[in-house]
Each structure stands twice: as C-alpha cells, then as structure tokens.
Amino acid sequence: MSDITLGIIGGGQLGSMLVIAAKKLNIKTIVFSDDNDAPAQNFCNKFIFGNYDNKDKINEFVNLVNVVTFEFENIPFETLNEINKLKPVLPKPSINRLIQHRLAEKDFINKLNIRTTRYVSIEKKSDIEALEDFLPGILKTTTLGYDGKGQHPIKSIQELNSLNVDFSKGYILEKLVKLKKEISIIITRFNNLKYEIYEPIENVHQNQILKNSKIPAEIDNKIFNLSKEWAMTIAEELKYIGTLCVEFFIDRNDNLYVNEIAPRVHNSGHLTINAYNISQFENHIRAVCGLNQIPLEKISNARMLNLIGDEISHYRKITKLNENEFFFDYLKKEIKEKRKMGHLTTLI
C-alpha cells in the first residue's frame, strides 16, 4: 500500500470509479459523503457520512488523509476552502467557485478569446421580454443544476407566461445554436504544460442527460485540433491539477463553441476505462497524488451507453456479455427515473 491516503468528497458513481482507480495504484481512500447510501462505500477503505458543513465530520475526514479531491463541483466552496487550509485540495477550491457560477464561467472563457454561445444575465422576467433576439434560448440557474436540472428551454416570448421560474435566484439566458453535434474533451493536467489529452468524444443527449458517447468523433481535423487546443488553454489558465472535461457544441456551419467546463472526471469519459491504457480516473489520481505521468495509448475505438433508470434491470439479469462488452453497475440502492444507474462500454 502506498504512503498516500486520498480523501474523496462525494460517493456516487464517479467517486466509486476514482476509488477503484486508486486501489489499482495501491492508494488508500477515505470517502466523505452526505448520502448514507453512497455506492463508493462498497470500494473505499473508510466511509464517513455527514453533511458537508459538519465541522466534526470534516475534521475527522481531514485528519485521515494527505490530499483531497472531489467527484462533483457542487460541494460548498466554504467546505473545500476550510479543508484546503489543512490539507491540499486538488483541483483548487477557487476553480470550483468560478465554475459553480455559469455567468462567471462564461465570462472567464470569453476572456481567453474562446467562443461560447451568446449569453446574458437575467434577474427578472421583463429582462427576457426585452431580448427577443436571444430566443429560442435556454434559461439556466447561474448556480447548481446538472443533467437538465434548473434549465428551462424557451422557444418564444409567448411561452414566458407559462414559465414557472423563481426569479429570486440568478439566471443566465443562452441563445440556442443550430446544433450539429456535441463533443467533449477529457484532459488531465499534471503541472505547467504537462498534459495527457484524450481524443474528442462525440456525445448524444436525451432529455438533457447524456445517453451515448463514442470515439472516434465524426469531426474534421480543424475541430479535432481546435477542441484540444481550447481545452489546454482553459486547463493552463486555471492552473488545474487533475482531470477536467470541456463540453462543446458544433453548429451547422462547423463553428465550435465551449458549452461548459466540468472540473472533475466526466460521464462522457467512462469509455476511457476500456479504450485506453490509462483511464480518466487513473490519470486524475496520478495527477492529484503527484505520481508519474504515463503517455496515453488508445487500445480501441469504443462507444458507451448510459443506463438510465430501469434500463439497468435488463443488464443485471445478463450472465454473459460479448467479449468486447463491459457492464458497469453503479450499485445504487434505488432505481429512479432519469437516474444514471450504470453504463455499458463496447469496444469496436
């Protein structure tokens, strides 16, 4: 067992896969989660259950670890900041604070001369009425919200009357692009100008939840290279340590736009577990724990299918898969509609 004990905040499927990757590297893991049923407890060395503002639980957690990372970005900044005073938190809490706020995130990207969709801050309903040229658009809460939560598509001004939105929260209105396809780049930054970058992944969403991912993406060389270049620019500007995902839109004129940044391992990168010599999860562990960087080698083309809600039941009954198929059950206790329950990767 390595001398490093890694603390992971959050115990969902991403936390589970980080723990499994750490175990492969002989690194002990302590998971701290506010979900008593968190599936990562099935794999880690120790599990701590508590609210993320519980000082006693935070202290218990911090005293057991050398370095801390997290599986999702909506952990309170105050919690990460307090922990960071005692043990290094990677990526840095200030990155989370930036990316937790959609308006600040978009401003940051634009200042790097990287294109995003057009966007505007919204404080009240009448702000939208004055912005008819932004429609059709999507109204999003500036904080929180993933997998379509906190998002309201608006096709026209007429739809505003039926809009059920609490304007005491901050919002951002984004103009919809004429979408051709969506891609993502998974990049691990180890240090200044030291990266491992996976090839662009093509993604398909259903009901604003990722459904399928595949490599190679069906894109031209210009977009292939530009998406990687933008991801490197973003990671370097953030002085990021660990694995990061940048999500992109491509419009019908083959213009590339950054949609958003996820400061963590990402659902679209699950296929890297089987399609590469080093997965996004192992690279994240290597980066945050200061281990050596190993050059990426692609083993195979691949596609990944997310198993949402009751779709998991069929796969739980299968006793033998094809040799090019890999089934991952996230071991979540309760099957819920729109909940990611597992995934299937097929090497092609």
Secondary structure, DSSP 4 states (H G I P E B T S, - for coil): --S-EEEEE--SHHHHHHHHHHHHTT-EEEEEES-TT-GGGGTSSEEEE--TT-HHHHHHHHHT-SEEEES-TTS-HHHHHHHHTTS-BSS-HHHHHHHTSHHHHHHHHHHTT--B--EEEE-SHHHHHT-GGG-SEEEEESSS--TTTTEEEE-SGGGGGG----TTS-EEEEEPP-EEEEEEEEEEEEETTEEEEPPPEEEEEETTEEEEEEES-S--HHHHHHHHHHHHHHHHHTT--EEEEEEEEEETT--EEEEEEESS--GGGTTHHHHBSS-HHHHHHHHHTTPPP----B---EEEEEEETTHHHHHHH-S---TTEEEEE---SS--TT-EEEEEEEE-
